[in-house]
């Protein structure tokens, strides 16, 4: 599975994007969440990797044209847990 994804590149994308301010993001460069297609037959890890590979910024996306920024607390569920729940709810 790791051969299919450039893990180092995905990690760099996450690190670059996680601290970007919403006002510094061009809305035209943000993915509409409904346009992201994930194969529900894949494992949870593969679905997360597919999501990260597809989106320009994994922390910011559009829902019905509105910008949404995800953030995570140090003592809350992990980003993996949250992204898994989001993907599971979208693709039931």
TORPA-448536 format. One record per residue: residue number from 1; x, y, z of N, C-alpha, C in turn; residue in one letter. Coordinates in steps of 0.2 Angstrom, whole numbers, plus 5000, padded with zeros to 4 digits. Atoms other than C-alpha are relative to their C-alpha. Layout:
! residues N
+-----+-------+--------+------+--------+---------+------+-------+--------+------+------+
|  nr | neast | nnorth |  nup | caeast | canorth | caup | ceast | cnorth |  cup | rest |
+-----+-------+--------+------+--------+---------+------+-------+--------+------+------+
| NUM |     X |      Y |    Z |      X |       Y |    Z |     X |      Y |    Z |    A |
...
+-----+-------+--------+------+--------+---------+------+-------+--------+------+------+
//
This chain:
! residues 92
+-----+-------+--------+------+--------+---------+------+-------+--------+------+------+
|  nr | neast | nnorth |  nup | caeast | canorth | caup | ceast | cnorth |  cup | rest |
+-----+-------+--------+------+--------+---------+------+-------+--------+------+------+
|   1 |  5004 |   4994 | 5000 |   5000 |    5000 | 5000 |  5004 |   5006 | 5000 |    X |
|   2 |  4996 |   4994 | 5000 |   5014 |    5012 | 5004 |  5003 |   5002 | 4994 |    X |
|   3 |  4997 |   4999 | 5007 |   5021 |    5010 | 4987 |  4996 |   5004 | 4996 |    X |
|   4 |  5005 |   4996 | 5004 |   5005 |    5017 | 4980 |  5000 |   5008 | 5001 |    X |
|   5 |  5000 |   4993 | 4997 |   5007 |    5033 | 4990 |  5007 |   5003 | 5001 |    X |
|   6 |  4994 |   4997 | 4998 |   5021 |    5045 | 4992 |  4999 |   5003 | 5007 |    X |
|   7 |  5001 |   4998 | 4993 |   5020 |    5046 | 5011 |  5004 |   5006 | 5002 |    X |
|   8 |  4996 |   4994 | 4998 |   5034 |    5059 | 5013 |  4997 |   5006 | 4997 |    X |
|   9 |  5003 |   4994 | 5003 |   5025 |    5070 | 5000 |  4993 |   5002 | 5004 |    X |
|  10 |  5007 |   4999 | 4996 |   5008 |    5068 | 5010 |  5002 |   5003 | 5007 |    X |
|  11 |  4998 |   4997 | 4994 |   5017 |    5072 | 5026 |  5002 |   5007 | 5000 |    X |
|  12 |  4998 |   4993 | 5001 |   5025 |    5088 | 5019 |  4993 |   5004 | 4999 |    X |
|  13 |  5007 |   4996 | 5001 |   5007 |    5093 | 5013 |  4997 |   5001 | 5006 |    X |
|  14 |  5003 |   4999 | 4993 |   5000 |    5090 | 5030 |  5003 |   5006 | 5004 |    X |
|  15 |  4996 |   4995 | 4996 |   5014 |    5100 | 5038 |  4999 |   5007 | 4998 |    X |
|  16 |  5000 |   4994 | 5003 |   5013 |    5114 | 5026 |  4993 |   5003 | 5001 |    X |
|  17 |  5007 |   4997 | 5000 |   4994 |    5116 | 5027 |  4997 |   5001 | 5007 |    X |
|  18 |  5003 |   5000 | 4994 |   4990 |    5113 | 5045 |  5000 |   5007 | 5004 |    X |
|  19 |  5000 |   4993 | 4996 |   4995 |    5131 | 5051 |  4998 |   5005 | 4995 |    X |
|  20 |  5002 |   4995 | 5004 |   4989 |    5140 | 5036 |  4994 |   5004 | 5002 |    X |
|  21 |  5006 |   4996 | 4998 |   4977 |    5154 | 5040 |  4995 |   5000 | 4995 |    X |
|  22 |  5005 |   5000 | 5005 |   4960 |    5154 | 5032 |  5000 |   5006 | 4995 |    X |
|  23 |  5000 |   4994 | 5004 |   4962 |    5172 | 5026 |  5006 |   5000 | 4995 |    X |
|  24 |  4995 |   5000 | 5004 |   4978 |    5167 | 5017 |  4999 |   4995 | 4994 |    X |
|  25 |  5002 |   5006 | 5005 |   4969 |    5153 | 5006 |  4995 |   5003 | 4995 |    X |
|  26 |  5004 |   4998 | 5006 |   4962 |    5157 | 4989 |  4994 |   4995 | 5000 |    X |
|  27 |  5006 |   5005 | 5000 |   4944 |    5150 | 4989 |  5000 |   4996 | 4993 |    X |
|  28 |  5001 |   5004 | 5006 |   4946 |    5145 | 4971 |  5005 |   4994 | 5000 |    X |
|  29 |  4995 |   5005 | 5000 |   4961 |    5134 | 4976 |  4997 |   4994 | 5005 |    X |
|  30 |  5002 |   5005 | 4994 |   4950 |    5124 | 4989 |  4995 |   4995 | 4996 |    X |
|  31 |  5005 |   5006 | 5002 |   4941 |    5107 | 4985 |  4993 |   5001 | 5003 |    X |
|  32 |  5007 |   5001 | 4997 |   4922 |    5105 | 4986 |  5000 |   4993 | 5002 |    X |
|  33 |  5000 |   5006 | 4997 |   4920 |    5091 | 4998 |  4996 |   4995 | 4996 |    X |
|  34 |  5004 |   5005 | 5004 |   4906 |    5083 | 4987 |  5003 |   4998 | 4994 |    X |
|  35 |  4997 |   5002 | 5006 |   4918 |    5082 | 4972 |  5006 |   4994 | 5002 |    X |
|  36 |  4995 |   5004 | 4998 |   4930 |    5071 | 4982 |  4997 |   4993 | 5000 |    X |
|  37 |  5002 |   5007 | 5000 |   4928 |    5052 | 4978 |  5004 |   4995 | 5003 |    X |
|  38 |  4996 |   5005 | 4996 |   4934 |    5039 | 4990 |  4996 |   4993 | 4999 |    X |
|  39 |  5002 |   5007 | 5001 |   4932 |    5020 | 4987 |  4998 |   4997 | 5007 |    X |
|  40 |  5002 |   5003 | 4994 |   4922 |    5013 | 5002 |  5003 |   4993 | 5001 |    X |
|  41 |  4997 |   5007 | 4999 |   4929 |    4996 | 4999 |  5007 |   4999 | 5002 |    X |
|  42 |  4993 |   5000 | 4997 |   4946 |    5001 | 5004 |  5001 |   5000 | 5007 |    X |
|  43 |  4999 |   5000 | 4993 |   4953 |    5000 | 5021 |  5000 |   5007 | 5003 |    X |
|  44 |  5000 |   4993 | 4997 |   4952 |    5015 | 5033 |  5006 |   5004 | 4998 |    X |
|  45 |  4994 |   4997 | 5001 |   4970 |    5019 | 5031 |  5001 |   5002 | 4992 |    X |
|  46 |  5000 |   4999 | 5007 |   4969 |    5018 | 5012 |  4995 |   5006 | 4998 |    X |
|  47 |  5005 |   4994 | 5001 |   4953 |    5030 | 5012 |  5003 |   5006 | 5002 |    X |
|  48 |  4997 |   4994 | 4998 |   4963 |    5042 | 5022 |  5005 |   5003 | 4995 |    X |
|  49 |  4994 |   4999 | 5004 |   4978 |    5041 | 5011 |  4997 |   5003 | 4993 |    X |
|  50 |  5004 |   4998 | 5006 |   4966 |    5043 | 4995 |  4998 |   5007 | 5001 |    X |
|  51 |  5003 |   4993 | 4999 |   4958 |    5059 | 5003 |  5006 |   5005 | 5000 |    X |
|  52 |  4995 |   4996 | 5000 |   4975 |    5066 | 5007 |  5004 |   5001 | 4993 |    X |
|  53 |  4997 |   4999 | 5006 |   4982 |    5063 | 4990 |  4995 |   5004 | 4995 |    X |
|  54 |  5005 |   4997 | 5005 |   4966 |    5070 | 4981 |  5000 |   5008 | 5002 |    X |
|  55 |  5002 |   4993 | 4998 |   4964 |    5087 | 4991 |  5006 |   5004 | 4999 |    X |
|  56 |  4994 |   4995 | 5000 |   4975 |    5102 | 4989 |  5002 |   5002 | 5007 |    X |
|  57 |  4999 |   4998 | 4993 |   4973 |    5106 | 5008 |  4996 |   4996 | 5004 |    X |
|  58 |  5004 |   5005 | 4996 |   4967 |    5092 | 5019 |  4997 |   5003 | 5006 |    X |
|  59 |  5003 |   4997 | 4995 |   4962 |    5105 | 5032 |  4995 |   5005 | 4998 |    X |
|  60 |  5004 |   4995 | 5002 |   4952 |    5117 | 5022 |  4996 |   4997 | 4993 |    X |
|  61 |  5004 |   5002 | 5005 |   4938 |    5112 | 5010 |  4993 |   5004 | 5000 |    X |
|  62 |  5006 |   4996 | 5000 |   4921 |    5119 | 5004 |  4994 |   4995 | 5001 |    X |
|  63 |  5006 |   5003 | 5000 |   4904 |    5113 | 5008 |  4995 |   5004 | 4998 |    X |
|  64 |  5005 |   4996 | 5003 |   4890 |    5120 | 4997 |  5003 |   5007 | 4999 |    X |
|  65 |  4997 |   4993 | 5002 |   4903 |    5134 | 4992 |  5003 |   5004 | 5006 |    X |
|  66 |  4997 |   4997 | 4994 |   4907 |    5138 | 5010 |  5006 |   4997 | 5003 |    X |
|  67 |  4993 |   5002 | 4997 |   4925 |    5137 | 5017 |  4999 |   4997 | 5007 |    X |
|  68 |  5000 |   5003 | 4994 |   4927 |    5125 | 5031 |  5007 |   4998 | 5002 |    X |
|  69 |  4993 |   5002 | 4998 |   4943 |    5123 | 5041 |  5000 |   4995 | 5006 |    X |
|  70 |  5000 |   5005 | 4994 |   4946 |    5108 | 5052 |  5006 |   5001 | 5004 |    X |
|  71 |  4995 |   4999 | 4995 |   4957 |    5109 | 5067 |  4999 |   4994 | 5005 |    X |
|  72 |  5000 |   5006 | 4995 |   4962 |    5096 | 5081 |  5003 |   5003 | 5006 |    X |
|  73 |  4997 |   4998 | 4994 |   4965 |    5098 | 5099 |  5005 |   4994 | 5002 |    X |
|  74 |  4995 |   5004 | 4998 |   4980 |    5090 | 5107 |  4997 |   4994 | 5005 |    X |
|  75 |  5002 |   5005 | 4995 |   4969 |    5080 | 5120 |  4993 |   4997 | 4997 |    X |
|  76 |  5006 |   5002 | 5004 |   4955 |    5076 | 5107 |  5001 |   4994 | 4996 |    X |
|  77 |  4999 |   5006 | 5005 |   4953 |    5061 | 5095 |  5006 |   5002 | 4995 |    X |
|  78 |  4994 |   4998 | 5004 |   4968 |    5060 | 5083 |  4997 |   5002 | 4993 |    X |
|  79 |  5002 |   4998 | 5007 |   4967 |    5067 | 5065 |  4997 |   4994 | 4996 |    X |
|  80 |  5002 |   5006 | 5004 |   4966 |    5050 | 5058 |  4993 |   4998 | 5002 |    X |
|  81 |  5006 |   5002 | 4998 |   4951 |    5046 | 5069 |  4994 |   5005 | 4998 |    X |
|  82 |  5005 |   4995 | 5003 |   4942 |    5062 | 5064 |  4999 |   4999 | 4993 |    X |
|  83 |  5001 |   5001 | 5007 |   4945 |    5060 | 5046 |  4997 |   4993 | 4998 |    X |
|  84 |  5003 |   5006 | 5002 |   4940 |    5042 | 5046 |  4992 |   5001 | 5002 |    X |
|  85 |  5007 |   4999 | 4999 |   4923 |    5047 | 5054 |  4997 |   5004 | 4995 |    X |
|  86 |  5002 |   4995 | 5006 |   4921 |    5061 | 5041 |  4999 |   4995 | 4994 |    X |
|  87 |  5000 |   5004 | 5006 |   4924 |    5049 | 5027 |  4995 |   4994 | 5001 |    X |
|  88 |  5005 |   5005 | 4999 |   4913 |    5035 | 5035 |  4993 |   5003 | 4999 |    X |
|  89 |  5006 |   4997 | 5000 |   4899 |    5047 | 5037 |  4998 |   5002 | 4993 |    X |
|  90 |  5002 |   4998 | 5007 |   4900 |    5053 | 5019 |  4999 |   4995 | 4995 |    X |
|  91 |  5000 |   5005 | 5005 |   4902 |    5037 | 5011 |  4996 |   4993 | 5003 |    X |
|  92 |  5004 |   5006 | 4997 |   4889 |    5025 | 5020 |  4996 |   4998 | 4995 |    X |
+-----+-------+--------+------+--------+---------+------+-------+--------+------+------+
//
